[in-house]
Amino acid sequence: MLDLNDRVIMISGANRGIGQAVAENLLEAGCRLSLGVRNPDQVDEKLLASDQVLVCQYDAADPDGALQWVEQTIAQFGQLDGIVNNAGIYRAVSIEEGDEEDLDAMWEVNVKGPWRLMRAAFPRLKQSSQARIINIISLSGKRLKSVGTTGYAMSKFAARALHQGCRQAGWDDGIRATAICTSFVKTDMASEVVSTCPEDVTRPEEVADNVRFLLAQPDHATINELHINCRLEPEY
Ligand SMILES: NC(=O)c1ccc[n+]([C@@H]2O[C@H](COP(=O)([O-])OP(=O)(O)OC[C@H]3O[C@@H](n4cnc5c(N)ncnc54)[C@H](OP(=O)(O)O)[C@@H]3O)[C@@H](O)[C@H]2O)c1
């Protein structure tokens, strides 16, 4: 396992849910963090107080946002070793229900957001000796469980294609990428999908433990895709 101490990691959407849990975990592991969030004042106080943490205003839907965030990160830390593409949205869109604007919004945030961020970060990641990308996708990027999630799954299938693209594009330069595909995680988003999020679902802190583990894998033991299940899905 690699030492994560002092590694510089960017995390999108780190003000709540999985992103916040990942930030707390990686700070504890000794990483230096650049948090990209829409509202910096919503970042947890403990993270805000740390001199190892930079908080940047970042909107995944802003075409210039990714480059500006990468530049701020380099200005502060002088290097970049990893990104966690976590920011995402869920909107209920199916063939017969839901708005086309919501479909566009999911494409913008769930697919183009990470694409822009990787495009902006790649030149810097290539200079790192331990460059890593963690793409928080979803099991909705692999299968469709309910009609209402059609539009979300469309965006997450595309995000998984993007994951494969970045994995191949970065391999020769030592950039290693892992997609995390989870079922329900107990966050605000899960409550948007089901009216009552069951108690026995994966916790954001458990996803964060896995992110830490994945970042510590050496170049020659990289994991392409990790599935996290809270209930049995025999094929996944
Ligand atoms: N929860 C689940 O069951 C589940 C399962 C599988 C995969 N996932 C994926 O896990 C990731 C994190 O989701 P979560 O469960 O932690 O959801 P969450 O609690 O709803 O958090 C979503 C995060 O994304 C940020 N975000 C949304 N739109 C953004 C934008 N335009 N620019 C920058 N940040 C934006 C939010 O920021 P604001 O506070 O500003 O809105 C928030 O920090 C997402 O990619 C999601 O698709 C979740």
The ligand as an ORCA input file, in Angstrom:
! r2SCAN-3c Opt
* xyz 0 1
  N     -26.583      8.273     -2.443
  C     -26.670      7.249     -3.241
  O     -27.494      6.350     -3.049
  C     -25.707      7.128     -4.399
  C     -25.604      5.876     -5.009
  C     -24.739      5.731     -6.073
  C     -23.985      6.801     -6.510
  N     -24.110      8.013     -5.903
  C     -23.292      9.108     -6.430
  O     -22.458      9.596     -5.402
  C     -22.123     10.965     -5.653
  C     -22.352     11.789     -4.399
  O     -23.736     11.751     -4.102
  P     -24.320     11.834     -2.612
  O     -25.068     10.585     -2.399
  O     -23.287     12.229     -1.656
  O     -25.391     12.978     -2.859
  P     -25.712     14.355     -2.128
  O     -25.661     14.186     -0.653
  O     -26.958     14.817     -2.785
  O     -24.476     15.293     -2.543
  C     -24.286     15.682     -3.872
  C     -23.077     16.591     -3.922
  O     -22.876     17.006     -5.286
  C     -22.804     18.424     -5.300
  N     -23.242     19.009     -6.557
  C     -24.444     18.886     -7.161
  N     -24.490     19.643     -8.276
  C     -23.287     20.279     -8.347
  C     -22.724     21.196     -9.253
  N     -23.409     21.678    -10.315
  N     -21.447     21.624     -9.046
  C     -20.739     21.185     -7.981
  N     -21.233     20.328     -7.082
  C     -22.493     19.881     -7.260
  C     -23.702     18.868     -4.154
  O     -23.444     20.212     -3.849
  P     -24.645     21.197     -3.312
  O     -24.738     20.967     -1.838
  O     -24.172     22.552     -3.686
  O     -25.912     20.788     -4.019
  C     -23.281     17.874     -3.091
  O     -22.089     18.260     -2.493
  C     -22.979     11.400     -6.841
  O     -22.218     11.378     -8.031
  C     -24.063     10.329     -6.896
  O     -24.597     10.173     -8.180
  C     -24.947      8.194     -4.860
*
